[in-house]
Amino acid sequence: MFNIHKFSRFLVLLVIGIGLNASVAFANSMEPPSLLILVNNPTDDISIVMVSNEHQPKAQFKRTAWEGYFIFYSQDMQTDGHYTFRVTTQDKTFECTFDKRLRRYNEVLTLDISKETLTYGRYPFRSALIVSLRVILTLLIEAIVFWFYKFREKRSWIVFLVINLLTQGVLNIWLIKWSTLLGGYLILYQVHGEFFVFLAEIVGFSLFIREKGKWPVIKYVIVANLVSLIAGGFLITLLPV
């Protein structure tokens, strides 16, 4: 007989073990960028140079979807806390200054080319937009799997919607909180987080879905989360994080 209480205790212990192991793995990761300058819809000809450093290093550039990232590393940040950047495009050249002393790693500034200004942090509603996109796409994928497993009752679909909104929402907020804009080791966080989602959904679906027995429900959760993990890893390469 399936004992949900014993199984829940086992899942809690397993999640704690995964968390401890993941912490060790993340601690050994390579040095991240010191500074990323975020630009929406940058042109191909744009470049950014830190002129406050006597060596005037040029930012490395990467792009994901509609966002561009200009990257400086620790060796580029040899200034006294007064940072001046020269931005060059085909149409114009201008300089922006940022006076706040930055931390050593993973600082983010946002460049508004039209206003020629630098602001600290990400642009407004960015996290909400990206979390919403990822959650909606994941829900669509898992809904197809849910339909494929012949869940048809209204109660089952309400449970599906509520549990997935909770688990996927928390997962994607957590991913944004602990990741850099470049993703980097984000796939490790994705795998770690999906374990928690998998365990939480096994308990939640088993408790609240009455349309089928527990083992068909568990089979669905296993398949849906495997598909979600693969899809999530793919989305990391396509969408900003």
C-alpha positions in Angstrom: 0.0 0.0 0.0 1.3 3.4 -1.0 2.0 5.4 2.3 2.1 9.1 1.3 3.3 10.2 4.8 6.4 8.0 4.7 7.0 8.9 1.1 6.8 12.6 1.9 9.4 12.3 4.7 11.7 10.5 2.2 11.3 13.3 -0.3 12.2 15.9 2.2 15.4 14.1 3.1 16.2 13.6 -0.5 15.7 17.3 -1.3 18.0 18.3 1.6 20.7 15.9 0.2 20.4 17.3 -3.3 20.6 20.8 -2.0 23.8 20.1 0.0 25.5 18.4 -3.0 24.4 21.1 -5.4 25.9 23.8 -3.1 29.3 22.1 -3.2 29.1 21.8 -7.0 28.2 25.5 -7.5 30.9 26.7 -5.2 33.5 25.2 -7.5 32.3 27.0 -10.6 34.5 29.2 -12.7 34.9 33.0 -12.1 31.8 34.9 -13.4 31.9 38.3 -15.2 32.4 41.3 -13.0 30.1 43.6 -14.9 27.4 43.1 -17.5 25.9 46.0 -19.4 22.4 45.1 -20.6 21.1 46.7 -23.8 17.7 46.1 -25.4 17.7 45.4 -29.1 21.3 46.4 -29.7 22.5 47.0 -33.3 25.3 44.8 -34.7 27.8 47.7 -34.9 27.6 48.8 -31.2 30.7 48.6 -29.1 31.5 49.7 -25.5 34.9 50.6 -24.2 35.8 51.3 -20.5 37.9 54.5 -20.9 38.3 55.0 -17.1 40.8 52.1 -17.2 44.1 53.3 -18.7 44.2 50.1 -20.8 40.7 50.9 -22.2 39.4 47.4 -22.4 36.6 46.7 -24.9 33.6 44.7 -23.7 33.0 41.2 -25.0 29.5 40.9 -26.5 26.9 38.2 -26.4 23.3 38.2 -27.4 20.2 36.2 -26.4 16.9 37.0 -28.2 16.2 40.7 -27.8 18.9 41.4 -25.3 22.6 42.2 -25.7 25.2 41.8 -23.0 28.5 43.7 -22.9 30.9 41.9 -20.5 33.8 43.1 -18.4 35.9 40.8 -16.2 37.8 41.5 -13.0 41.0 42.5 -14.9 39.0 45.2 -16.7 37.7 46.8 -13.5 41.0 48.5 -12.4 39.5 51.8 -11.5 38.8 53.8 -8.3 35.0 53.4 -8.5 34.5 56.0 -11.2 33.5 54.2 -14.4 33.3 55.9 -17.7 32.3 54.0 -20.9 32.5 55.1 -24.5 29.6 53.8 -26.5 30.0 53.7 -30.3 27.4 52.9 -33.0 27.3 53.7 -36.6 25.2 56.7 -35.9 26.9 58.3 -32.9 29.5 58.1 -30.1 28.8 59.2 -26.5 30.2 58.6 -23.0 28.4 57.4 -19.9 29.7 57.7 -16.3 28.7 55.6 -13.3 30.1 56.6 -9.9 28.8 53.9 -7.6 31.5 51.4 -6.5 30.6 48.0 -7.8 31.0 44.6 -6.2 33.4 42.1 -7.6 31.1 39.8 -9.5 27.8 39.8 -11.4 27.0 43.5 -11.3 24.4 44.6 -13.9 23.9 48.0 -15.5 21.3 48.9 -18.1 22.2 51.1 -21.0 19.5 53.2 -22.7 21.0 54.2 -26.0 18.3 56.7 -26.9 18.7 58.6 -23.6 22.5 57.9 -23.5 22.2 56.9 -19.8 23.4 54.0 -17.6 21.2 52.9 -14.7 22.0 50.3 -12.0 20.3 46.9 -12.3 17.8 45.5 -14.8 15.1 47.4 -16.6 11.6 47.5 -15.0 9.4 44.3 -15.3 12.1 42.3 -16.9 11.9 39.5 -14.4 8.1 39.3 -14.6 8.2 39.2 -18.4 10.8 36.4 -18.5 9.2 34.3 -15.7 5.8 34.7 -17.5 7.2 33.5 -20.8 9.0 30.5 -19.4 6.0 29.4 -17.2 3.5 29.8 -20.1 5.7 27.8 -22.5 6.3 25.1 -19.8 2.5 24.9 -19.0 1.8 24.4 -22.7 4.3 21.6 -23.0 3.1 19.8 -19.8 -0.5 20.3 -20.8 0.1 18.3 -24.0 1.6 15.5 -21.9 -1.3 15.7 -19.5 -3.8 15.3 -22.3 -1.8 12.5 -23.8 -2.2 10.6 -20.5 -6.0 11.0 -20.9 -6.7 13.2 -18.0 -10.1 14.8 -18.9 -11.9 15.7 -15.7 -12.3 19.4 -14.8 -10.9 18.7 -11.3 -7.7 17.1 -12.7 -7.1 20.1 -14.9 -7.6 22.6 -12.1 -5.1 20.6 -10.0 -2.7 20.6 -13.0 -3.0 24.3 -13.4 -2.6 25.3 -9.7 0.3 22.9 -9.0 2.2 23.8 -12.1 1.7 27.6 -11.6 3.1 27.2 -8.1 6.1 24.9 -8.9 7.1 26.4 -12.2 6.6 30.0 -10.9 8.8 29.3 -7.9 11.4 27.5 -10.0 11.7 30.3 -12.5 11.9 33.0 -9.9 14.6 31.0 -8.2 16.5 30.6 -11.4 16.5 34.3 -12.1 17.5 35.1 -8.5 20.5 32.8 -8.5 21.7 33.2 -12.1 23.6 35.7 -14.1 22.3 37.2 -17.3 24.5 34.9 -19.3 23.1 31.7 -17.9 26.5 30.1 -17.3 25.9 27.2 -15.0 22.2 27.8 -15.1 21.5 24.3 -16.5 22.9 22.9 -13.1 20.4 25.1 -11.3 17.7 24.0 -13.7 18.4 20.3 -13.0 18.6 20.9 -9.2 15.4 22.9 -9.3 13.6 20.3 -11.4 14.3 17.6 -8.8 12.4 19.7 -6.3 9.6 20.3 -8.7 9.5 16.6 -9.6 9.2 15.6 -5.9 6.7 18.3 -5.1 4.5 17.3 -8.1 4.5 13.6 -7.2 3.1 14.4 -3.8 0.7 17.1 -5.0 -0.8 15.2 -8.0 -1.0 12.0 -6.0 -2.9 13.7 -3.2 -5.4 15.7 -5.2 -6.1 13.9 -8.5 -8.9 11.3 -8.2 -9.4 10.5 -11.9 -6.8 7.8 -12.0 -4.7 5.7 -9.6 -1.5 7.0 -8.0 0.9 5.0 -10.3 -0.6 6.4 -13.6 -0.3 9.9 -12.0 3.3 9.3 -11.0 4.1 8.0 -14.5 2.7 11.2 -15.9 4.8 13.4 -13.5 8.0 11.5 -14.4 7.4 11.9 -18.2 6.2 15.5 -17.9 9.2 16.6 -15.8 11.7 14.9 -18.1 10.1 16.7 -21.1 10.0 19.9 -19.1 13.7 19.5 -18.1 14.7 19.0 -21.7 12.5 21.9 -22.9 13.8 24.1 -20.1 17.4 23.5 -21.0 16.5 24.4 -24.6 14.7 27.6 -23.5 17.8 28.7 -21.5 19.6 28.9 -24.8 16.9 30.9 -26.6 15.4 33.2 -23.9 17.1 35.7 -21.6 17.5 34.5 -18.0 
